[in-house]
């Protein structure tokens, strides 16, 4: 009986295990077939351009100028009439006035006025028939210049009508060369862009798509002057027009008209139109993208095919792209897109225009709901019912313009709340005399009663007002995203919790200032994040009104199969090779060079194209190009030791050449007869880091620069003068601190070099056998450097870009990367900032010494090359003025202003699309360029200088003691390395040359 029971028990166990296995197999099979759900459509409740009143007190706003959205609210309240008459046109010739550098000419048979984009202006006189709200339209054509759109400001009767009139954008339009070219590996070569230069009409509107509709201007009956003033880029204007405001009808009205006119449903099959190469686009940085999604069209799982458009580059308001479609018959159609969103739980807003106009109101700021993966969905209302569009037979243009949408109001109020909270924090600090340490942490005395509500009478009221606004903003953000919660929404919950505690007991505020500061910074970032709404498209789909859109979302099984395909193909393809690949022959008269380029694939592809188009036809030397990751010098050394090194390497860091030269791994470039003719193209001091043992081991490709950046609008507002010397900076710091503002100076050892060089000091003795930081100049420089934090309380770390953008750090030291970020990621600041040479030390003769270095990337020839003369020929060609100019312009033309090539070739640099003030400032700073040599063991210099700085700033040690301890360690390491590499001392005062050396 017991045995029979045990058998039954085991049998039940086996049956259970089998059932579990079947269930797991079934679940796994269905799991890998799982398809992420489509986005839930939703409709906005109220979505107008009016903005709510500010949460700030009167007089505490950042600017006295009124925001357009609040001015519009006032117009609505007062029921200001809108103009309904005929268009009022004013041509550019004859017109009232223009600046001296402006001139009148004829373009394509049209008479126009032209300005160069820097100091020009055009002004018209208009006669207004009635007091009303008007829209202003400008007919313009871009002129040859940089690769960016033109920007102008607007004055009416000598005054700005509202804050946003400080900047309007007239975009350059571009088109890709749609001829698909593949390299030898079957990867698509990115097409070059073509500028579409033609007359265009633009109604003045917000350049970042902040508002739903173009601006309305209130003009009273009578004569007025309208002036357009240059900010950047040359442009021709043929006329301006004042027109009646246009408001699209609601879809219900349009649908009723379809019925009244008897429009029938089209019978055409579903048509798809690829998105990767639009008919036109408003920025160079909007380009075709590659997705390896297995259901993308065309499919590109194993090779690179540019099969999508947009993504992270298409996220700022105002960016537009247009596609051409063709339908076979008149009728009602549905329109859809295969798309994916890029930010978790955030919808992406786009205006959708057909043949240049919005077909009905629901196509303004249409919400593409958040989806996981790719989905093909029709444009539909909040109930999921597709919209119908009447299209005539033939070609039509579909345009998508990125917009901020209903989040405009939360963005403005969030920014203002952050400003108000910063003001409250500053007032509390002033009352409590709280101290701030070197890391920016605020400390308040806990043994005091502050009576904050007596000293700041309206404190509770202001906190309550911010708390109430916070709750409303959270609801608006949820509504604008269809109920989904974006990640930045958690900041509002944290701030609400903090404010609740501060309101309950205002005396605790001084002890929560650090938390308040952190969350206020997060609010600023949230205000920016909600305005960035990326969207990527695969194709446009057009079908009959009752058509079913295809299921195009990849399942987990699809993705698993695609991963297997990619893995399998990795064994037979070399993804690092770019372009045509030449086989290496044994004939010396026809060498084949191999080069490594430590940059992105697009950069390497442009290098390869230039070589194949120019260098190889002229010299007969064939070149293979391979991409490698940046900062991968260790791979180069491994390849060298394995006998697999390339002939040449581009993009090598400035610290590497001497290190490789000491190991006998590089070719001495000074051994060629025409070296001097090549080096004369660069700033002489820039070659110092590449000299060693009597040789020159690299040449600079790029060269960084440190400049002083400042907010011109804030300096003008406060009446500040730009600092010319460090003494000027020190005198300016109290003025900044009075306003709760700060000066930025970059952290790290690089900040020591300007103080050392400008006082005439050096890092090393002339024979490079020891540190020279024991000199009086070096000690004084070290004290001044550390005093920035100990005495002047400059922050140790800060997000200079964001705080400069917000006006919290209106002045500071930045480099080339900072310049690029301002140009590309802060368009709202265009015309409101400038860069000038670095502050310096005034010498006895009155001259200001601005000496500072600037690291860059270099090009080297490996010693193992079998073709040294051919490699030198390629290097000379690559670093020449003509090649560097062409490469720089093509890189920026393909990738946009964010990829401007900061070439080290001085003449080529001047041919890049800088503005005149920018290039003059850079060249002035370069005239003071000075770099430290790279010595064996020199890595201890930066390490122990940082240690010395930490001891003084963080621990309060004596500066002299800390520096002397550092010098001892630096000298010991230099001596050890010199002995290891058998380096003999010699005078190197004429350019950092040493004798000796050997293999490691």
MARLODREN-46837 format. One line per 8 residues: number of its first residue (from 1); for each residue x, y, z of C-alpha. Coordinates in steps of 0.1 Angstrom, whole numbers, plus 5000, padded with zeros to 4 digits. Example, Ala and Ser with C-alpha at 12.3 -4.5 7.8 and 13.67 -1.06 7.14 Angstrom:
2
1 = 5123:4955:5078  5137:4989:5071;
//
This chain:
1000
1 = 5000:5000:5000  5028:5023:5009  5048:5014:4977  5017:5019:4956  5012:5054:4972  5048:5063:4965  5045:5053:4928  5013:5074:4925;
9 = 5031:5103:4942  5060:5102:4917  5036:5099:4888  5018:5130:4899  5051:5148:4902  5061:5138:4867  5028:5149:4853  5031:5182:4871;
17 = 5067:5188:4858  5055:5179:4823  5026:5204:4825  5050:5230:4838  5074:5225:4809  5045:5227:4784  5033:5259:4801  5068:5274:4800;
25 = 5073:5264:4764  5039:5279:4755  5046:5310:4775  5081:5314:4760  5067:5309:4724  5040:5335:4730  5064:5358:4748  5088:5360:4719;
33 = 5059:5367:4697  5048:5396:4719  5043:5429:4702  5045:5461:4722  5011:5479:4721  5004:5509:4699  5003:5544:4714  4970:5554:4730;
41 = 4956:5584:4710  4945:5614:4730  4931:5649:4724  4941:5681:4741  4915:5699:4762  4925:5735:4760  4956:5743:4739  4960:5779:4732;
49 = 4990:5803:4729  4979:5824:4760  5001:5821:4790  4989:5823:4826  5001:5852:4848  5035:5848:4863  5040:5833:4898  5067:5859:4904;
57 = 5063:5892:4923  5062:5924:4902  5097:5936:4896  5113:5902:4901  5110:5890:4865  5142:5883:4846  5132:5909:4820  5110:5939:4819;
65 = 5097:5929:4785  5064:5911:4783  5062:5875:4770  5040:5873:4739  5017:5847:4754  5008:5870:4782  5003:5899:4758  4980:5877:4738;
73 = 4960:5869:4769  4955:5906:4774  4944:5910:4738  4918:5882:4743  4905:5897:4775  4901:5931:4758  4886:5915:4727  4911:5933:4705;
81 = 4899:5930:4669  4918:5911:4643  4925:5926:4609  4902:5912:4582  4911:5934:4552  4934:5930:4522  4971:5923:4524  4993:5955:4530;
89 = 5025:5951:4510  5057:5971:4513  5085:5963:4489  5122:5967:4496  5127:5993:4469  5120:6020:4475  5119:6018:4513  5124:6043:4540;
97 = 5159:6036:4554  5187:6010:4555  5221:6007:4571  5253:6018:4554  5264:5982:4546  5231:5973:4532  5225:5975:4494  5198:5970:4468;
105 = 5202:5945:4441  5182:5921:4419  5180:5883:4425  5162:5861:4400  5145:5891:4386  5133:5903:4420  5145:5937:4435  5156:5932:4470;
113 = 5176:5947:4499  5206:5927:4512  5224:5928:4546  5255:5909:4556  5242:5895:4589  5263:5915:4614  5255:5952:4618  5229:5958:4591;
121 = 5193:5968:4593  5163:5975:4570  5134:5997:4578  5100:6002:4561  5073:6027:4567  5037:6013:4566  5004:6030:4567  4979:6010:4588;
129 = 4942:6014:4578  4927:6004:4612  4937:5995:4647  4938:5957:4649  4960:5926:4653  4981:5918:4622  5005:5891:4611  5038:5901:4594;
137 = 5050:5881:4565  5086:5884:4550  5097:5873:4516  5134:5864:4518  5162:5845:4501  5193:5833:4519  5226:5845:4505  5260:5826:4505;
145 = 5275:5826:4540  5277:5800:4567  5255:5769:4569  5229:5782:4593  5197:5802:4590  5196:5840:4592  5185:5856:4624  5169:5891:4627;
153 = 5153:5911:4655  5123:5933:4651  5115:5968:4662  5082:5986:4656  5085:6024:4660  5119:6018:4676  5106:5995:4703  5103:5957:4707;
161 = 5067:5947:4708  5073:5918:4731  5103:5898:4745  5103:5871:4717  5107:5898:4690  5144:5899:4699  5150:5870:4675  5134:5855:4644;
169 = 5148:5827:4624  5147:5825:4586  5159:5790:4579  5182:5778:4551  5165:5749:4534  5184:5718:4524  5179:5686:4504  5199:5654:4504;
177 = 5215:5642:4472  5193:5611:4469  5217:5590:4448  5225:5560:4470  5261:5551:4471  5276:5520:4488  5311:5513:4498  5329:5480:4493;
185 = 5314:5466:4525  5279:5472:4513  5274:5501:4537  5256:5532:4525  5277:5564:4522  5259:5594:4537  5247:5617:4509  5259:5652:4507;
193 = 5234:5680:4513  5224:5706:4487  5212:5740:4496  5179:5751:4481  5183:5788:4474  5150:5803:4463  5126:5830:4473  5104:5820:4503;
201 = 5077:5835:4524  5076:5832:4562  5051:5846:4586  5070:5858:4617  5067:5832:4644  5086:5818:4674  5119:5803:4661  5117:5773:4685;
209 = 5081:5765:4678  5070:5776:4713  5036:5789:4702  5010:5772:4681  5005:5800:4656  5024:5830:4642  5027:5861:4662  5000:5888:4662;
217 = 5011:5924:4663  4989:5952:4676  4992:5982:4653  4971:6014:4656  4957:6033:4627  4983:6055:4610  5020:6053:4600  5045:6031:4617;
225 = 5081:6020:4610  5091:5983:4610  5128:5975:4613  5146:5942:4608  5181:5942:4625  5208:5916:4617  5219:5891:4642  5237:5866:4619;
233 = 5240:5854:4583  5234:5874:4551  5199:5876:4537  5180:5894:4510  5144:5907:4516  5122:5916:4487  5091:5927:4507  5072:5926:4539;
241 = 5034:5922:4541  5008:5928:4568  4981:5902:4566  4950:5891:4584  4955:5863:4609  4946:5828:4596  4930:5802:4619  4924:5767:4606;
249 = 4888:5754:4609  4880:5724:4632  4879:5690:4617  4841:5687:4622  4836:5717:4599  4860:5703:4573  4843:5669:4574  4809:5685:4569;
257 = 4823:5703:4539  4835:5669:4525  4799:5657:4527  4784:5688:4512  4808:5688:4483  4803:5650:4477  4839:5639:4481  4842:5602:4479;
265 = 4866:5578:4495  4896:5570:4474  4899:5533:4463  4937:5532:4461  4958:5506:4478  4980:5515:4507  5010:5536:4495  5042:5541:4514;
273 = 5068:5569:4509  5102:5566:4525  5112:5593:4549  5150:5591:4550  5156:5618:4522  5129:5645:4526  5122:5669:4498  5136:5697:4520;
281 = 5147:5702:4556  5153:5733:4577  5187:5723:4592  5218:5704:4581  5218:5684:4614  5185:5668:4603  5197:5638:4584  5189:5602:4574;
289 = 5194:5578:4603  5200:5540:4604  5178:5516:4623  5184:5479:4623  5148:5472:4633  5139:5440:4613  5107:5455:4599  5122:5488:4588;
297 = 5121:5497:4551  5145:5492:4535  5157:5465:4558  5192:5470:4572  5200:5443:4598  5235:5434:4586  5247:5465:4568  5243:5503:4573;
305 = 5214:5517:4553  5200:5551:4560  5164:5541:4563  5148:5565:4588  5147:5602:4595  5149:5624:4626  5156:5609:4661  5175:5628:4687;
313 = 5185:5655:4662  5148:5663:4655  5137:5673:4689  5138:5711:4691  5108:5732:4683  5108:5749:4649  5127:5722:4630  5109:5711:4598;
321 = 5111:5685:4571  5088:5680:4540  5082:5649:4519  5066:5646:4484  5038:5620:4479  5018:5611:4449  4982:5597:4448  4965:5581:4418;
329 = 4931:5596:4421  4910:5624:4437  4894:5614:4470  4895:5611:4508  4926:5594:4522  4940:5585:4556  4975:5595:4564  4999:5577:4588;
337 = 5035:5573:4598  5057:5544:4609  5074:5561:4638  5090:5557:4672  5094:5581:4701  5126:5584:4719  5118:5597:4754  5100:5575:4780;
345 = 5063:5584:4785  5067:5617:4764  5046:5625:4734  5061:5643:4704  5043:5673:4689  5044:5682:4652  5024:5706:4630  5013:5687:4599;
353 = 5009:5707:4568  4996:5696:4534  5008:5717:4504  5020:5744:4528  4989:5748:4550  4974:5732:4580  4943:5713:4567  4923:5717:4600;
361 = 4930:5727:4636  4936:5692:4649  4968:5691:4628  4983:5719:4648  5007:5705:4674  4994:5669:4667  5006:5645:4695  5024:5614:4684;
369 = 5019:5593:4716  5047:5575:4733  5053:5540:4719  5078:5512:4726  5094:5501:4694  5081:5511:4659  5044:5514:4650  5025:5524:4620;
377 = 4994:5545:4630  4970:5568:4611  4966:5604:4622  4935:5600:4645  4914:5618:4671  4913:5611:4708  4887:5583:4703  4910:5565:4678;
385 = 4890:5576:4647  4913:5583:4617  4912:5618:4602  4904:5620:4564  4922:5642:4540  4910:5652:4506  4937:5650:4480  4936:5656:4443;
393 = 4953:5633:4419  4990:5640:4416  5018:5652:4438  5015:5668:4473  5039:5679:4499  5036:5668:4535  5055:5689:4560  5061:5682:4597;
401 = 5072:5710:4620  5083:5702:4656  5065:5721:4682  5065:5725:4720  5027:5721:4723  5006:5725:4755  5038:5722:4775  5046:5758:4767;
409 = 5028:5771:4798  5043:5746:4822  5078:5753:4808  5075:5791:4813  5060:5788:4848  5086:5761:4858  5114:5785:4847  5098:5813:4866;
417 = 5093:5792:4897  5130:5782:4897  5139:5819:4894  5116:5828:4924  5130:5800:4945  5166:5811:4937  5156:5846:4948  5142:5833:4981;
425 = 5173:5813:4987  5195:5844:4981  5174:5864:5005  5176:5838:5032  5214:5836:5028  5217:5873:5031  5196:5874:5063  5213:5843:5080;
433 = 5248:5852:5068  5251:5815:5058  5285:5804:5046  5293:5785:5014  5322:5761:5013  5345:5754:4983  5320:5728:4970  5291:5752:4971;
441 = 5275:5737:5001  5256:5762:5023  5259:5760:5061  5237:5779:5085  5240:5784:5122  5216:5760:5139  5217:5779:5172  5199:5810:5160;
449 = 5163:5821:5156  5161:5839:5122  5125:5853:5123  5124:5849:5085  5088:5858:5081  5095:5892:5099  5126:5898:5077  5109:5886:5045;
457 = 5073:5897:5052  5057:5880:5021  5077:5847:5024  5048:5824:5033  5026:5839:5006  5053:5834:4979  5059:5798:4990  5022:5791:4990;
465 = 5018:5806:4955  5046:5785:4941  5032:5754:4958  4998:5760:4942  5013:5765:4908  5033:5733:4912  5002:5712:4916  4986:5728:4885;
473 = 5018:5722:4864  5019:5685:4873  4983:5681:4860  4991:5699:4828  5021:5678:4820  5001:5646:4825  4973:5659:4802  4998:5669:4775;
481 = 5013:5634:4775  4980:5615:4775  4982:5606:4812  5018:5591:4809  5043:5602:4835  5076:5615:4820  5107:5609:4841  5112:5646:4850;
489 = 5078:5647:4867  5093:5631:4898  5111:5664:4903  5078:5682:4909  5067:5657:4935  5100:5661:4954  5098:5699:4952  5062:5698:4964;
497 = 5072:5677:4994  5101:5701:5002  5078:5731:4999  5052:5716:5022  5078:5713:5049  5091:5748:5043  5056:5763:5045  5049:5744:5078;
505 = 5080:5758:5094  5098:5786:5076  5125:5786:5103  5138:5753:5089  5144:5769:5055  5181:5779:5062  5189:5742:5069  5173:5730:5037;
513 = 5190:5754:5013  5212:5727:4997  5182:5705:4990  5163:5735:4976  5193:5744:4954  5195:5709:4940  5158:5706:4933  5157:5741:4917;
521 = 5184:5730:4893  5163:5699:4885  5133:5722:4878  5154:5741:4853  5164:5709:4836  5128:5698:4835  5118:5730:4818  5143:5723:4791;
529 = 5135:5686:4788  5098:5691:4783  5106:5713:4752  5127:5686:4736  5105:5660:4719  5124:5637:4695  5106:5617:4668  5120:5592:4643;
537 = 5101:5583:4611  5105:5552:4588  5079:5560:4562  5047:5578:4554  5017:5557:4546  4987:5569:4525  4956:5548:4520  4919:5549:4512;
545 = 4897:5564:4539  4887:5530:4552  4921:5513:4548  4937:5492:4575  4973:5502:4583  4998:5473:4582  5011:5457:4614  5047:5468:4613;
553 = 5059:5464:4649  5087:5439:4654  5080:5411:4679  5106:5398:4703  5110:5368:4679  5118:5392:4650  5143:5410:4672  5159:5377:4683;
561 = 5163:5365:4647  5178:5399:4637  5203:5396:4665  5213:5362:4652  5218:5376:4617  5240:5404:4630  5261:5380:4650  5266:5356:4621;
569 = 5275:5384:4597  5301:5398:4621  5323:5369:4612  5324:5378:4575  5324:5416:4576  5349:5442:4588  5328:5471:4601  5358:5493:4608;
577 = 5368:5496:4571  5354:5526:4552  5349:5530:4515  5368:5512:4488  5394:5487:4500  5427:5482:4481  5447:5451:4482  5483:5456:4492;
585 = 5508:5449:4465  5545:5444:4467  5554:5471:4442  5572:5500:4458  5561:5524:4430  5524:5518:4438  5522:5517:4476  5490:5511:4495;
593 = 5487:5530:4529  5466:5520:4558  5454:5547:4582  5434:5546:4614  5410:5574:4621  5399:5578:4657  5366:5595:4649  5331:5587:4640;
601 = 5322:5568:4609  5309:5599:4591  5341:5618:4598  5362:5588:4585  5340:5585:4554  5346:5621:4545  5383:5616:4550  5382:5586:4527;
609 = 5362:5605:4501  5387:5634:4500  5416:5609:4496  5399:5590:4468  5388:5622:4450  5419:5643:4454  5450:5627:4469  5450:5593:4451;
617 = 5444:5607:4415  5473:5632:4421  5498:5608:4436  5488:5573:4426  5490:5563:4462  5461:5542:4473  5448:5545:4509  5426:5522:4531;
625 = 5408:5539:4560  5397:5522:4592  5377:5537:4620  5388:5531:4656  5372:5544:4689  5384:5577:4702  5411:5576:4730  5421:5541:4718;
633 = 5459:5547:4718  5463:5514:4737  5450:5496:4706  5476:5514:4685  5504:5502:4708  5491:5467:4709  5489:5467:4671  5525:5480:4669;
641 = 5538:5453:4692  5519:5426:4672  5533:5439:4639  5498:5450:4627  5502:5488:4631  5488:5511:4604  5511:5534:4584  5494:5566:4598;
649 = 5471:5574:4626  5447:5604:4628  5430:5616:4659  5458:5607:4683  5458:5626:4717  5485:5652:4722  5500:5633:4752  5507:5601:4731;
657 = 5534:5610:4705  5563:5615:4729  5553:5584:4749  5554:5564:4716  5585:5581:4704  5604:5570:4736  5595:5534:4726  5608:5539:4691;
665 = 5573:5534:4676  5570:5566:4655  5588:5581:4625  5607:5613:4631  5589:5639:4610  5618:5663:4612  5639:5639:4590  5620:5651:4559;
673 = 5636:5680:4539  5604:5701:4537  5593:5698:4573  5596:5735:4580  5573:5745:4552  5547:5722:4567  5551:5733:4604  5549:5770:4593;
681 = 5512:5764:4589  5507:5761:4626  5511:5782:4657  5548:5776:4666  5541:5769:4703  5516:5742:4694  5544:5719:4683  5562:5718:4717;
689 = 5543:5688:4731  5554:5668:4700  5591:5674:4703  5614:5649:4720  5650:5637:4717  5658:5661:4689  5629:5650:4668  5593:5660:4659;
697 = 5570:5631:4663  5535:5644:4654  5517:5673:4637  5486:5689:4651  5452:5683:4634  5430:5702:4657  5437:5729:4684  5414:5738:4713;
705 = 5410:5773:4727  5400:5788:4760  5380:5820:4758  5360:5842:4781  5322:5838:4774  5297:5863:4787  5261:5872:4784  5259:5905:4765;
713 = 5223:5911:4775  5230:5908:4812  5262:5929:4810  5243:5956:4792  5214:5954:4817  5237:5958:4847  5262:5981:4831  5291:5958:4837;
721 = 5324:5961:4817  5340:5929:4804  5371:5920:4824  5405:5925:4806  5427:5913:4834  5424:5890:4864  5423:5920:4886  5392:5931:4867;
729 = 5377:5897:4874  5383:5900:4911  5367:5934:4911  5337:5921:4893  5331:5891:4916  5313:5912:4943  5291:5927:4917  5281:5893:4906;
737 = 5276:5880:4941  5253:5910:4950  5229:5896:4924  5233:5860:4935  5254:5852:4903  5287:5835:4899  5318:5834:4877  5328:5801:4862;
745 = 5364:5788:4860  5370:5752:4850  5381:5727:4876  5412:5706:4872  5449:5711:4867  5444:5728:4833  5433:5759:4852  5468:5764:4867;
753 = 5485:5769:4833  5472:5804:4826  5484:5818:4859  5518:5801:4855  5524:5811:4819  5511:5847:4823  5535:5853:4851  5564:5840:4830;
761 = 5567:5807:4847  5573:5772:4832  5564:5737:4842  5599:5722:4837  5635:5734:4838  5652:5740:4804  5669:5707:4805  5637:5689:4815;
769 = 5654:5670:4843  5632:5685:4870  5601:5705:4877  5604:5743:4877  5573:5747:4900  5597:5758:4927  5602:5792:4911  5587:5824:4926;
777 = 5565:5828:4896  5551:5792:4900  5544:5797:4937  5526:5830:4932  5506:5814:4904  5497:5784:4926  5485:5807:4954  5463:5827:4930;
785 = 5449:5796:4914  5439:5781:4948  5426:5814:4960  5398:5813:4934  5382:5787:4956  5395:5796:4991  5392:5834:4989  5368:5842:4961;
793 = 5345:5811:4966  5342:5802:4929  5323:5769:4927  5344:5738:4923  5321:5722:4899  5291:5735:4879  5272:5728:4847  5284:5760:4831;
801 = 5264:5755:4800  5230:5752:4818  5238:5779:4843  5251:5802:4815  5219:5795:4796  5198:5803:4827  5218:5835:4835  5230:5822:4868;
809 = 5266:5822:4856  5267:5851:4831  5304:5850:4826  5331:5823:4827  5359:5805:4809  5350:5779:4783  5365:5760:4754  5357:5751:4718;
817 = 5332:5724:4730  5313:5751:4750  5312:5773:4720  5297:5745:4699  5270:5737:4726  5260:5774:4727  5257:5775:4689  5237:5743:4686;
825 = 5218:5737:4719  5210:5772:4731  5195:5790:4700  5174:5812:4722  5207:5829:4733  5218:5839:4698  5227:5875:4698  5228:5875:4736;
833 = 5264:5862:4742  5299:5868:4730  5334:5854:4734  5365:5874:4739  5402:5866:4747  5410:5853:4782  5418:5877:4810  5455:5881:4815;
841 = 5482:5897:4836  5493:5933:4828  5531:5935:4825  5553:5965:4834  5551:5978:4798  5513:5978:4800  5507:5948:4777  5483:5922:4789;
849 = 5497:5886:4787  5470:5861:4779  5491:5830:4776  5473:5797:4777  5476:5764:4758  5450:5742:4742  5451:5705:4737  5442:5690:4704;
857 = 5444:5658:4683  5474:5649:4662  5485:5628:4632  5515:5604:4634  5534:5581:4611  5543:5547:4626  5579:5536:4623  5569:5503:4609;
865 = 5556:5518:4577  5571:5503:4545  5563:5535:4526  5576:5565:4547  5577:5589:4517  5542:5580:4507  5530:5584:4543  5547:5618:4545;
873 = 5530:5629:4512  5496:5619:4526  5503:5637:4559  5514:5669:4541  5483:5668:4519  5460:5661:4548  5473:5691:4569  5475:5715:4540;
881 = 5453:5747:4540  5432:5735:4510  5425:5701:4524  5418:5712:4559  5395:5739:4546  5376:5716:4523  5373:5689:4550  5361:5714:4576;
889 = 5335:5729:4554  5322:5695:4542  5321:5681:4578  5300:5711:4589  5280:5709:4557  5271:5673:4564  5268:5672:4601  5259:5708:4610;
897 = 5274:5736:4630  5278:5712:4660  5306:5695:4641  5327:5726:4632  5363:5715:4625  5387:5733:4649  5416:5729:4626  5451:5737:4638;
905 = 5460:5751:4604  5459:5789:4610  5449:5799:4574  5423:5771:4571  5408:5782:4604  5401:5816:4591  5382:5801:4561  5357:5784:4584;
913 = 5323:5800:4588  5331:5820:4619  5316:5855:4624  5341:5883:4621  5342:5890:4659  5346:5853:4666  5376:5847:4644  5392:5879:4655;
921 = 5389:5868:4692  5402:5833:4685  5433:5846:4665  5440:5871:4693  5440:5843:4718  5461:5821:4696  5487:5848:4694  5493:5840:4731;
929 = 5493:5803:4726  5518:5785:4749  5520:5748:4757  5540:5727:4782  5563:5701:4768  5556:5664:4773  5584:5648:4794  5588:5613:4806;
937 = 5572:5610:4840  5553:5642:4834  5520:5625:4842  5531:5630:4878  5529:5668:4873  5491:5669:4868  5485:5642:4894  5504:5659:4923;
945 = 5494:5694:4913  5458:5682:4918  5468:5666:4951  5484:5699:4962  5452:5718:4952  5431:5693:4972  5453:5698:5003  5449:5736:5001;
953 = 5413:5740:4991  5397:5710:5008  5420:5705:5038  5432:5741:5044  5469:5732:5042  5496:5758:5036  5500:5765:4998  5538:5765:5000;
961 = 5540:5732:5019  5515:5715:4996  5533:5727:4965  5568:5717:4978  5555:5682:4986  5542:5679:4950  5575:5690:4935  5594:5663:4954;
969 = 5572:5636:4940  5573:5650:4905  5611:5652:4905  5614:5617:4917  5592:5603:4890  5610:5623:4862  5644:5610:4874  5631:5574:4875;
977 = 5617:5576:4840  5649:5592:4826  5669:5564:4841  5645:5538:4827  5648:5552:4792  5685:5562:4795  5678:5599:4787  5708:5622:4788;
985 = 5704:5658:4800  5708:5686:4776  5696:5722:4772  5661:5721:4756  5653:5758:4758  5650:5760:4720  5619:5739:4717  5618:5710:4741;
993 = 5645:5688:4725  5662:5660:4744  5689:5636:4734  5691:5599:4740  5662:5576:4743  5658:5539:4736  5635:5510:4736  5616:5500:4766;
//
